[in-house]
Amino acid sequence: MADAFGPLSVVGSLILGIALLWAVRLAYSARPVNSDDALRLVLTIAGWTLIHLAVVSVISQTFFFLSPGSRGVDVLGFMIAVLMTATMGWLVFAMAVGRYRLLEWRSLMWSLSAGAERGIPLDQVARAFAQERSDEIGIRASRLADFLAAGMPLPEALRHAKTALPLDGLLAARFGTEVGNLSPAIARIAKRQTELDQVVRSVFEKMFYFFLVGGCMMLMITFMMLKIVPVFAKMFEEFGLDLPASTMLVVRMSDFAVAYVVFLLPFLMVLGLSFGVCLLYYVGWLPRDFPLVNRFTQRYDGALIMRTLSLATDDGRPFADVIATLARLYPRRSVRAMLDRAARLISGGQHWAETLCAVGAIRAADAAVLEAAERAGNLAWALDEMADSSIRRWVYRLRLLTNVLFPLLIVLIGAVVGFLVVSLFVPLVALIQGLT
């Protein structure tokens, strides 16, 4: 297998892949972006495929050079090494691409806001943004310009163009278009929380690391329980020696795991699901309304609702109508259901702040402050401040949780590994002493 990847083929594949990508860039840089150009898509995929093959070839050459043993073992080890390296490489690449695209979509959102503030047609803004680039984002921005020029409303055009605006940007675009006030809506609602983004990403990265390490440790412990520990027990039984207490505990755990493995399946399923959620968030592919994450981000949803109400206060709009509008436009289905319940209660005569607190959109302390601000006549300022304060408190608590809980989890993993090592090493010492 190693002979199939010569140095010349590696260099040739790498040069050809880079040349194809460079040729596509040169050929299409002076042309208008065309979303239906199949040749451009085929050449781009071919270029990246050749580069990927060159990287895999380098990994295989290195592995076979460092492992001159049995060919069968080399082939198996080569496949495992390539699979793990390629997987981790593509995960990091997908994460970087996802973060880059999110920043670029924010740039488009702010461009549309600036154009709306100056009275420039939105299709011209999107067209100008698309002409500055020849990548996938430029193609989708060109589609957005076509839909806007055809008279489609901005939210529908964003959906048909398959843009990936962040949650706050999508809410601002929908609400601003609905009330005819796009630029202030984006400026007020879609405030980028850099610290929040960093902390949430750090939390999911650490969770991803913990579940990855925990999953690998579970596989190794399962192998030890099924293969190694029974051999230890049988070996000591043949020599008539007693196992140490720690090793006996491991043996009983092994017997329990073998006899009641079916009861461990729910735990393994939860572990796999948690790993998948963290992985999807890490690469930026997690659905907006995923149930577990939706509960995790409830504080952030409440802050966006308060920012929207702050904008409505400046415009003099009734809160009952605004909350009913949010119940139709909010990007998350679960939050729409919550706001729909709140709209019905407010229509029945309940106070808007108490209702939002009752449905779980805001905290009781926030509701009390907002009611006092409403009586004092500075409600718009209070809504903005409470939204920012809510996000800041959420950030502080997430940072405290990760700074305390993550080291404890690492220590727990180390303690489990240390216990197993000691439990399997001490019997060997006892066996040697018994034989001598």
C-alpha positions as CSV (number, residue, x, y, z in Angstrom):
1,M,0.0,0.0,0.0
2,A,2.8,2.4,0.8
3,D,4.4,1.8,-2.7
4,A,1.2,3.1,-4.3
5,F,1.9,6.6,-2.9
6,G,5.3,7.7,-4.3
7,P,6.8,11.1,-3.5
8,L,6.3,12.3,-7.1
9,S,2.6,11.4,-7.0
10,V,2.2,13.3,-3.7
11,V,3.9,16.4,-5.0
12,G,2.0,16.1,-8.3
13,S,-1.4,15.7,-6.6
14,L,-0.7,18.7,-4.3
15,I,0.5,20.9,-7.2
16,L,-2.4,19.9,-9.4
17,G,-5.0,20.6,-6.7
18,I,-3.6,24.0,-5.9
19,A,-3.3,24.8,-9.6
20,L,-7.0,23.9,-10.2
21,L,-8.2,26.1,-7.3
22,W,-6.0,29.0,-8.5
23,A,-7.2,28.6,-12.0
24,V,-10.8,28.7,-10.8
25,R,-10.1,31.9,-8.9
26,L,-8.4,33.6,-11.8
27,A,-11.0,32.5,-14.3
28,Y,-14.0,33.6,-12.3
29,S,-12.6,36.6,-10.5
30,A,-13.6,38.9,-13.3
31,R,-17.0,37.3,-14.0
32,P,-20.3,37.9,-12.3
33,V,-21.1,35.2,-9.8
34,N,-23.3,32.5,-11.3
35,S,-25.0,30.1,-9.0
36,D,-25.7,27.6,-11.8
37,D,-22.1,27.2,-13.0
38,A,-21.5,23.4,-12.7
39,L,-18.0,23.6,-14.2
40,R,-16.8,25.9,-11.4
41,L,-18.3,23.5,-8.8
42,V,-16.7,20.4,-10.4
43,L,-13.2,22.1,-10.6
44,T,-13.4,23.3,-7.0
45,I,-14.3,19.8,-5.7
46,A,-11.6,18.2,-7.8
47,G,-8.9,20.6,-6.5
48,W,-9.8,20.0,-2.9
49,T,-10.0,16.3,-3.4
50,L,-6.5,16.2,-4.9
51,I,-5.1,18.2,-2.0
52,H,-6.8,15.9,0.5
53,L,-5.3,12.8,-1.3
54,A,-1.8,14.4,-1.1
55,V,-2.2,14.9,2.7
56,V,-3.4,11.3,3.2
57,S,-0.4,10.1,1.1
58,V,2.0,12.0,3.3
59,I,0.4,10.4,6.4
60,S,0.7,6.9,4.9
61,Q,4.3,7.4,3.8
62,T,5.2,8.6,7.3
63,F,3.4,5.7,9.0
64,F,5.0,3.0,6.8
65,F,8.4,4.6,7.2
66,L,8.1,4.5,11.0
67,S,6.5,1.1,11.2
68,P,8.6,-1.5,9.3
69,G,7.0,-4.5,11.0
70,S,4.3,-6.9,9.8
71,R,2.4,-5.7,6.7
72,G,-1.0,-6.7,8.0
73,V,-0.5,-4.8,11.2
74,D,0.8,-1.9,9.2
75,V,-2.2,-1.8,7.0
76,L,-4.6,-1.9,10.0
77,G,-2.6,0.7,11.9
78,F,-2.4,2.8,8.7
79,M,-6.1,2.8,8.2
80,I,-6.8,3.7,11.9
81,A,-4.2,6.5,11.8
82,V,-5.5,7.9,8.5
83,L,-9.1,7.7,9.7
84,M,-8.4,9.5,13.0
85,T,-6.1,12.1,11.5
86,A,-8.6,12.8,8.6
87,T,-11.5,13.0,11.0
88,M,-9.9,15.5,13.4
89,G,-8.5,17.5,10.5
90,W,-11.9,17.8,8.9
91,L,-13.5,18.7,12.2
92,V,-11.1,21.6,12.7
93,F,-11.5,22.6,9.1
94,A,-15.3,22.5,9.3
95,M,-15.2,24.5,12.5
96,A,-12.9,27.2,10.9
97,V,-15.1,27.4,7.8
98,G,-18.3,27.6,10.0
99,R,-16.9,30.5,12.1
100,Y,-15.6,32.3,8.9
101,R,-19.0,32.0,7.2
102,L,-20.8,33.3,10.3
103,L,-18.6,36.4,10.4
104,E,-19.2,36.9,6.6
105,W,-23.0,36.6,7.0
106,R,-22.8,39.2,9.8
107,S,-21.0,41.4,7.4
108,L,-23.8,41.0,4.9
109,M,-26.4,41.7,7.6
110,W,-24.7,45.0,8.6
111,S,-24.3,45.9,4.9
112,L,-28.1,45.5,4.4
113,S,-28.6,47.6,7.6
114,A,-26.4,50.4,6.3
115,G,-28.1,50.3,2.9
116,A,-31.6,50.5,4.4
117,E,-30.6,53.4,6.6
118,R,-29.4,55.4,3.6
119,G,-32.3,54.5,1.4
120,I,-30.3,52.2,-1.0
121,P,-32.4,49.3,-2.4
122,L,-31.5,46.0,-0.6
123,D,-31.0,44.1,-3.9
124,Q,-28.2,46.6,-4.9
125,V,-26.5,46.1,-1.5
126,A,-26.6,42.3,-1.8
127,R,-25.4,42.5,-5.4
128,A,-22.5,44.8,-4.5
129,F,-21.6,42.4,-1.7
130,A,-21.7,39.4,-4.0
131,Q,-19.5,41.1,-6.6
132,E,-16.7,41.4,-4.1
133,R,-16.2,37.7,-3.7
134,S,-16.4,34.5,-5.8
135,D,-17.0,31.9,-3.1
136,E,-20.1,30.2,-1.9
137,I,-21.2,33.2,0.2
138,G,-20.9,35.3,-2.9
139,I,-23.1,32.9,-4.9
140,R,-25.8,32.9,-2.2
141,A,-25.6,36.7,-1.9
142,S,-26.2,36.9,-5.6
143,R,-29.2,34.7,-5.3
144,L,-30.4,36.9,-2.5
145,A,-30.1,39.9,-4.8
146,D,-32.1,38.2,-7.5
147,F,-34.9,37.3,-5.1
148,L,-35.0,40.8,-3.7
149,A,-35.0,42.3,-7.2
150,A,-38.0,40.1,-8.0
151,G,-40.0,41.7,-5.1
152,M,-39.6,39.0,-2.5
153,P,-39.6,40.2,1.1
154,L,-36.2,40.1,2.9
155,P,-37.0,37.2,5.3
156,E,-38.4,35.0,2.4
157,A,-35.4,36.0,0.2
158,L,-33.0,35.0,3.0
159,R,-34.7,31.6,3.3
160,H,-34.8,30.9,-0.4
161,A,-31.1,32.0,-0.8
162,K,-30.2,29.5,2.0
163,T,-28.3,32.1,4.0
164,A,-27.1,31.2,7.5
165,L,-27.6,34.3,9.5
166,P,-27.1,34.0,13.3
167,L,-30.2,33.9,15.5
168,D,-30.1,37.5,16.5
169,G,-29.5,38.7,12.9
170,L,-32.4,36.5,11.5
171,L,-34.8,37.8,14.2
172,A,-33.7,41.4,13.5
173,A,-34.3,40.9,9.7
174,R,-37.7,39.4,10.2
175,F,-39.0,41.9,12.8
176,G,-37.4,44.9,11.1
177,T,-39.0,43.9,7.8
178,E,-42.4,43.3,9.5
179,V,-42.5,46.7,11.2
180,G,-40.7,48.6,8.3
181,N,-37.8,49.6,10.5
182,L,-34.9,47.3,9.4
183,S,-31.8,49.4,10.2
184,P,-32.8,50.2,13.8
185,A,-33.9,46.6,14.3
186,I,-30.5,45.2,13.3
187,A,-28.7,47.9,15.4
188,R,-30.8,47.2,18.5
189,I,-31.4,43.5,18.4
190,A,-28.4,42.0,16.6
191,K,-25.7,43.2,19.0
192,R,-22.8,40.9,18.6
193,Q,-21.8,39.4,22.0
194,T,-18.1,38.6,21.5
195,E,-17.6,37.5,25.1
196,L,-20.7,35.3,25.0
197,D,-19.6,33.6,21.8
198,Q,-16.2,32.9,23.2
199,V,-17.5,31.5,26.5
200,V,-20.3,29.3,24.9
201,R,-17.8,28.0,22.3
202,S,-15.3,27.2,25.1
203,V,-18.0,25.3,27.1
204,F,-18.9,23.2,24.1
205,E,-15.3,22.6,23.2
206,K,-14.6,21.4,26.7
207,M,-17.7,19.2,26.7
208,F,-16.6,17.8,23.3
209,Y,-13.2,17.0,24.7
210,F,-14.6,15.4,27.9
211,F,-17.1,13.2,25.9
212,L,-14.3,12.2,23.5
213,V,-12.0,11.2,26.3
214,G,-14.8,9.6,28.2
215,G,-15.9,7.6,25.2
216,C,-12.4,6.3,24.5
217,M,-12.0,5.4,28.2
218,M,-15.3,3.5,28.2
219,L,-14.1,1.5,25.2
220,M,-10.8,0.6,27.0
221,I,-12.5,-0.2,30.3
222,T,-15.0,-2.4,28.4
223,F,-12.1,-4.3,26.8
224,M,-10.3,-4.7,30.1
225,M,-13.5,-5.9,31.8
226,L,-14.3,-8.5,29.2
227,K,-10.8,-9.7,28.3
228,I,-8.1,-8.9,30.9
229,V,-9.9,-9.0,34.3
230,P,-11.4,-12.5,33.8
231,V,-7.9,-13.8,32.8
232,F,-6.5,-12.3,36.0
233,A,-9.1,-13.9,38.2
234,K,-8.7,-17.3,36.5
235,M,-4.9,-17.1,36.8
236,F,-4.9,-16.4,40.5
237,E,-7.5,-19.1,41.1
238,E,-5.2,-21.7,39.4
239,F,-2.2,-20.6,41.6
240,G,-4.4,-20.7,44.7
241,L,-3.7,-17.0,45.5
242,D,-6.1,-14.4,46.8
243,L,-6.6,-11.3,44.8
244,P,-6.2,-7.9,46.5
245,A,-9.3,-6.0,47.6
246,S,-9.0,-3.4,44.8
247,T,-8.7,-6.1,42.2
248,M,-11.6,-8.0,43.6
249,L,-13.7,-4.9,43.3
250,V,-12.7,-4.6,39.6
251,V,-13.6,-8.3,39.1
252,R,-17.0,-7.7,40.6
253,M,-17.5,-4.7,38.4
254,S,-16.5,-6.8,35.4
255,D,-19.0,-9.5,36.3
256,F,-21.7,-6.9,36.8
257,A,-21.0,-5.2,33.5
258,V,-21.1,-8.6,31.7
259,A,-24.4,-9.7,33.4
260,Y,-26.2,-6.3,33.2
261,V,-24.8,-4.7,30.1
262,V,-28.3,-4.0,28.9
263,F,-28.7,-1.5,31.8
264,L,-25.6,0.4,30.6
265,L,-27.0,1.0,27.1
266,P,-29.1,4.1,28.1
267,F,-26.0,5.7,29.6
268,L,-24.0,4.9,26.5
269,M,-26.8,6.4,24.4
270,V,-26.8,9.6,26.4
271,L,-23.0,9.8,26.2
272,G,-23.2,9.3,22.4
273,L,-26.0,11.9,22.0
274,S,-24.1,14.5,24.1
275,F,-21.0,13.9,22.1
276,G,-23.0,14.4,18.8
277,V,-24.5,17.6,20.1
278,C,-21.2,19.0,21.1
279,L,-19.7,17.9,17.8
280,L,-22.5,19.6,15.7
281,Y,-22.1,22.8,17.7
282,Y,-18.3,22.7,17.3
283,V,-18.5,22.6,13.5
284,G,-21.5,25.0,13.4
285,W,-24.1,22.5,12.1
286,L,-26.4,22.3,15.2
287,P,-30.1,23.0,14.4
288,R,-31.5,26.2,15.9
289,D,-34.3,24.5,17.8
290,F,-32.5,21.4,19.2
291,P,-34.3,20.5,22.4
292,L,-31.3,20.3,24.8
293,V,-29.5,23.3,23.5
294,N,-32.8,25.3,23.4
295,R,-33.0,24.9,27.2
296,F,-29.4,25.8,27.5
297,T,-29.9,29.1,25.6
298,Q,-33.2,30.2,27.2
299,R,-31.5,33.2,28.9
300,Y,-30.2,34.4,25.5
301,D,-33.7,34.1,24.0
302,G,-35.1,36.2,26.8
303,A,-32.5,38.9,26.1
304,L,-33.4,39.0,22.4
305,I,-37.1,39.3,23.4
306,M,-36.3,42.3,25.7
307,R,-34.3,44.0,23.0
308,T,-37.2,43.7,20.6
309,L,-39.5,45.1,23.2
310,S,-37.1,48.0,23.7
311,L,-37.3,48.8,20.0
312,A,-41.1,48.6,20.1
313,T,-41.2,51.0,23.1
314,D,-39.3,53.6,21.1
315,D,-41.8,53.2,18.2
316,G,-44.8,53.3,20.6
317,R,-46.1,49.9,19.6
318,P,-48.4,47.9,22.0
319,F,-46.6,45.0,23.6
320,A,-49.5,42.7,23.0
321,D,-49.1,43.1,19.3
322,V,-45.3,42.9,19.4
323,I,-45.3,39.7,21.4
324,A,-47.9,38.2,19.0
325,T,-45.7,39.2,16.1
326,L,-42.7,37.6,17.8
327,A,-44.7,34.5,18.2
328,R,-44.9,34.3,14.4
329,L,-41.4,35.4,13.5
330,Y,-39.0,34.0,16.2
331,P,-36.6,31.5,14.6
332,R,-37.0,28.9,17.3
333,R,-40.2,26.8,17.3
334,S,-40.2,26.3,21.1
335,V,-39.8,30.0,21.8
336,R,-42.6,30.7,19.3
337,A,-44.9,28.4,21.3
338,M,-43.9,30.1,24.6
339,L,-44.6,33.6,23.1
340,D,-47.9,32.4,21.7
341,R,-49.0,31.4,25.2
342,A,-47.8,34.8,26.5
343,A,-49.7,36.6,23.8
344,R,-52.9,34.8,24.7
345,L,-52.5,35.6,28.4
346,I,-51.7,39.3,27.7
347,S,-54.8,39.5,25.5
348,G,-56.7,38.2,28.5
349,G,-55.7,41.1,30.6
350,Q,-52.5,40.0,32.4
351,H,-49.5,42.3,32.6
352,W,-46.9,41.7,29.9
353,A,-43.9,41.5,32.3
354,E,-45.6,39.1,34.7
355,T,-46.7,37.0,31.7
356,L,-43.2,36.7,30.2
357,C,-42.0,35.7,33.7
358,A,-44.8,33.1,34.0
359,V,-43.9,31.5,30.6
360,G,-40.2,31.4,31.4
361,A,-39.0,34.1,29.0
362,I,-37.5,36.3,31.7
363,R,-36.7,36.0,35.4
364,A,-38.8,37.3,38.3
365,A,-36.1,39.8,39.2
366,D,-36.1,41.1,35.6
367,A,-39.9,41.4,35.6
368,A,-39.9,43.4,38.9
369,V,-37.2,45.8,37.5
370,L,-39.2,46.3,34.2
371,E,-42.4,47.0,36.0
372,A,-40.7,49.7,38.2
373,A,-39.1,51.2,35.0
374,E,-42.5,51.3,33.3
375,R,-43.9,53.3,36.2
376,A,-40.9,55.6,36.1
377,G,-41.1,56.2,32.4
378,N,-37.7,54.8,31.3
379,L,-38.8,51.4,30.1
380,A,-36.8,51.3,26.8
381,W,-33.5,52.0,28.6
382,A,-34.4,49.4,31.3
383,L,-35.2,46.7,28.6
384,D,-31.8,47.3,26.9
385,E,-29.9,47.2,30.2
386,M,-31.7,44.1,31.6
387,A,-31.0,42.3,28.3
388,D,-27.3,43.1,28.5
389,S,-27.2,42.3,32.2
390,S,-29.0,39.0,31.6
391,I,-26.4,37.9,29.1
392,R,-23.5,39.1,31.3
393,R,-24.8,37.1,34.2
394,W,-25.2,34.1,32.0
395,V,-21.6,34.5,30.8
396,Y,-20.2,34.7,34.3
397,R,-22.1,31.6,35.4
398,L,-21.0,29.6,32.4
399,R,-17.4,30.7,33.0
400,L,-17.6,29.8,36.7
401,L,-19.2,26.4,35.8
402,T,-16.5,25.5,33.3
403,N,-13.6,26.7,35.5
404,V,-14.9,24.6,38.5
405,L,-16.5,21.6,36.9
406,F,-14.1,20.8,34.1
407,P,-11.0,20.3,36.3
408,L,-13.1,18.1,38.6
409,L,-14.1,16.0,35.6
410,I,-10.5,15.7,34.5
411,V,-9.5,14.7,38.1
412,L,-12.3,12.1,38.1
413,I,-11.1,10.6,34.8
414,G,-7.5,10.5,36.2
415,A,-8.8,8.8,39.4
416,V,-10.6,6.1,37.5
417,V,-7.5,5.4,35.3
418,G,-5.3,5.4,38.4
419,F,-7.5,3.0,40.2
420,L,-7.6,0.6,37.3
421,V,-3.8,0.7,36.8
422,V,-3.2,0.1,40.5
423,S,-5.8,-2.7,40.6
424,L,-4.2,-4.5,37.8
425,F,-0.6,-3.9,38.8
426,V,-0.7,-4.9,42.4
427,P,-1.8,-8.5,41.6
428,L,1.3,-8.9,39.4
429,V,3.5,-8.0,42.4
430,A,1.5,-10.4,44.6
431,L,1.9,-13.1,42.0
432,I,5.6,-12.7,41.7
433,Q,6.0,-12.7,45.5
434,G,3.8,-15.9,45.8
435,L,5.9,-17.7,43.2
436,T,9.2,-16.8,44.9
